[in-house]
Amino acid sequence: MQTILNTAATIENLVDVTLGADAPAREKYLLRESLHNLVRMARIEYKMEMQASVDKVLHMLPDHATLVV
């Protein structure tokens, strides 16, 4: 049996371990949504950092250079 881990499953496991199985649904919901929002923010920050790095490289290239991807 292969276990597939993704963000949603990891967050769900973290909620269960942190709050326990008998925690109120509202507490679980609030923690789960807070963690999802934190992941979204981290993804946006990562994309912005990557774009800044690409922009920096592109500004260093000569005007006549051709970028091949």
ChimeraX commands (.cxc) that place a marker at each C-alpha (Angstrom):
marker #1 position 0.00,0.00,0.00 radius 0.5
marker #1 position 1.48,3.32,-1.06 radius 0.5
marker #1 position 0.75,6.45,0.94 radius 0.5
marker #1 position 0.34,9.62,-1.11 radius 0.5
marker #1 position 1.12,12.75,0.85 radius 0.5
marker #1 position -0.06,16.11,-0.34 radius 0.5
marker #1 position -0.67,19.43,1.33 radius 0.5
marker #1 position -4.31,18.77,2.21 radius 0.5
marker #1 position -3.57,15.35,3.72 radius 0.5
marker #1 position -0.60,16.72,5.64 radius 0.5
marker #1 position -2.70,19.58,7.02 radius 0.5
marker #1 position -5.45,17.16,7.99 radius 0.5
marker #1 position -2.93,14.97,9.83 radius 0.5
marker #1 position -1.48,18.00,11.59 radius 0.5
marker #1 position -4.95,19.13,12.69 radius 0.5
marker #1 position -5.75,15.68,14.07 radius 0.5
marker #1 position -2.44,15.38,15.91 radius 0.5
marker #1 position -2.56,18.91,17.29 radius 0.5
marker #1 position -6.17,19.05,18.44 radius 0.5
marker #1 position -7.02,15.39,18.88 radius 0.5
marker #1 position -9.90,13.39,17.49 radius 0.5
marker #1 position -12.46,14.70,19.97 radius 0.5
marker #1 position -11.79,18.41,19.37 radius 0.5
marker #1 position -14.77,20.59,18.44 radius 0.5
marker #1 position -15.43,20.87,14.71 radius 0.5
marker #1 position -15.10,24.66,14.85 radius 0.5
marker #1 position -11.57,24.45,16.29 radius 0.5
marker #1 position -10.57,21.93,13.64 radius 0.5
marker #1 position -12.05,24.11,10.91 radius 0.5
marker #1 position -10.26,27.25,12.13 radius 0.5
marker #1 position -6.88,25.51,12.40 radius 0.5
marker #1 position -7.31,23.76,9.04 radius 0.5
marker #1 position -8.22,27.00,7.23 radius 0.5
marker #1 position -5.41,28.92,8.94 radius 0.5
marker #1 position -2.90,26.33,7.77 radius 0.5
marker #1 position -4.30,26.35,4.23 radius 0.5
marker #1 position -3.99,30.15,4.16 radius 0.5
marker #1 position -0.43,29.94,5.42 radius 0.5
marker #1 position 0.43,27.51,2.62 radius 0.5
marker #1 position -1.19,29.83,0.06 radius 0.5
marker #1 position 0.83,32.77,1.36 radius 0.5
marker #1 position 4.05,30.76,1.25 radius 0.5
marker #1 position 3.35,29.74,-2.36 radius 0.5
marker #1 position 2.75,33.35,-3.36 radius 0.5
marker #1 position 5.95,34.46,-1.61 radius 0.5
marker #1 position 7.87,31.70,-3.36 radius 0.5
marker #1 position 6.51,32.72,-6.76 radius 0.5
marker #1 position 7.40,36.35,-6.08 radius 0.5
marker #1 position 10.96,35.37,-5.09 radius 0.5
marker #1 position 11.32,33.26,-8.23 radius 0.5
marker #1 position 10.02,36.11,-10.40 radius 0.5
marker #1 position 12.46,38.54,-8.76 radius 0.5
marker #1 position 15.32,36.13,-9.46 radius 0.5
marker #1 position 14.29,35.74,-13.10 radius 0.5
marker #1 position 13.95,39.51,-13.47 radius 0.5
marker #1 position 17.43,39.99,-12.01 radius 0.5
marker #1 position 18.92,37.52,-14.49 radius 0.5
marker #1 position 17.06,39.05,-17.42 radius 0.5
marker #1 position 18.33,42.52,-16.55 radius 0.5
marker #1 position 21.92,41.20,-16.56 radius 0.5
marker #1 position 21.63,39.82,-20.09 radius 0.5
marker #1 position 22.80,41.94,-23.00 radius 0.5
marker #1 position 20.04,43.47,-25.11 radius 0.5
marker #1 position 20.89,41.32,-28.13 radius 0.5
marker #1 position 20.91,38.03,-26.16 radius 0.5
marker #1 position 18.35,35.32,-26.91 radius 0.5
marker #1 position 16.91,33.38,-24.00 radius 0.5
marker #1 position 16.25,29.73,-24.83 radius 0.5
marker #1 position 14.02,27.81,-22.47 radius 0.5
marker link #1:1,2 radius 0.2
marker link #1:2,3 radius 0.2
marker link #1:3,4 radius 0.2
marker link #1:4,5 radius 0.2
marker link #1:5,6 radius 0.2
marker link #1:6,7 radius 0.2
marker link #1:7,8 radius 0.2
marker link #1:8,9 radius 0.2
marker link #1:9,10 radius 0.2
marker link #1:10,11 radius 0.2
marker link #1:11,12 radius 0.2
marker link #1:12,13 radius 0.2
marker link #1:13,14 radius 0.2
marker link #1:14,15 radius 0.2
marker link #1:15,16 radius 0.2
marker link #1:16,17 radius 0.2
marker link #1:17,18 radius 0.2
marker link #1:18,19 radius 0.2
marker link #1:19,20 radius 0.2
marker link #1:20,21 radius 0.2
marker link #1:21,22 radius 0.2
marker link #1:22,23 radius 0.2
marker link #1:23,24 radius 0.2
marker link #1:24,25 radius 0.2
marker link #1:25,26 radius 0.2
marker link #1:26,27 radius 0.2
marker link #1:27,28 radius 0.2
marker link #1:28,29 radius 0.2
marker link #1:29,30 radius 0.2
marker link #1:30,31 radius 0.2
marker link #1:31,32 radius 0.2
marker link #1:32,33 radius 0.2
marker link #1:33,34 radius 0.2
marker link #1:34,35 radius 0.2
marker link #1:35,36 radius 0.2
marker link #1:36,37 radius 0.2
marker link #1:37,38 radius 0.2
marker link #1:38,39 radius 0.2
marker link #1:39,40 radius 0.2
marker link #1:40,41 radius 0.2
marker link #1:41,42 radius 0.2
marker link #1:42,43 radius 0.2
marker link #1:43,44 radius 0.2
marker link #1:44,45 radius 0.2
marker link #1:45,46 radius 0.2
marker link #1:46,47 radius 0.2
marker link #1:47,48 radius 0.2
marker link #1:48,49 radius 0.2
marker link #1:49,50 radius 0.2
marker link #1:50,51 radius 0.2
marker link #1:51,52 radius 0.2
marker link #1:52,53 radius 0.2
marker link #1:53,54 radius 0.2
marker link #1:54,55 radius 0.2
marker link #1:55,56 radius 0.2
marker link #1:56,57 radius 0.2
marker link #1:57,58 radius 0.2
marker link #1:58,59 radius 0.2
marker link #1:59,60 radius 0.2
marker link #1:60,61 radius 0.2
marker link #1:61,62 radius 0.2
marker link #1:62,63 radius 0.2
marker link #1:63,64 radius 0.2
marker link #1:64,65 radius 0.2
marker link #1:65,66 radius 0.2
marker link #1:66,67 radius 0.2
marker link #1:67,68 radius 0.2
marker link #1:68,69 radius 0.2
view
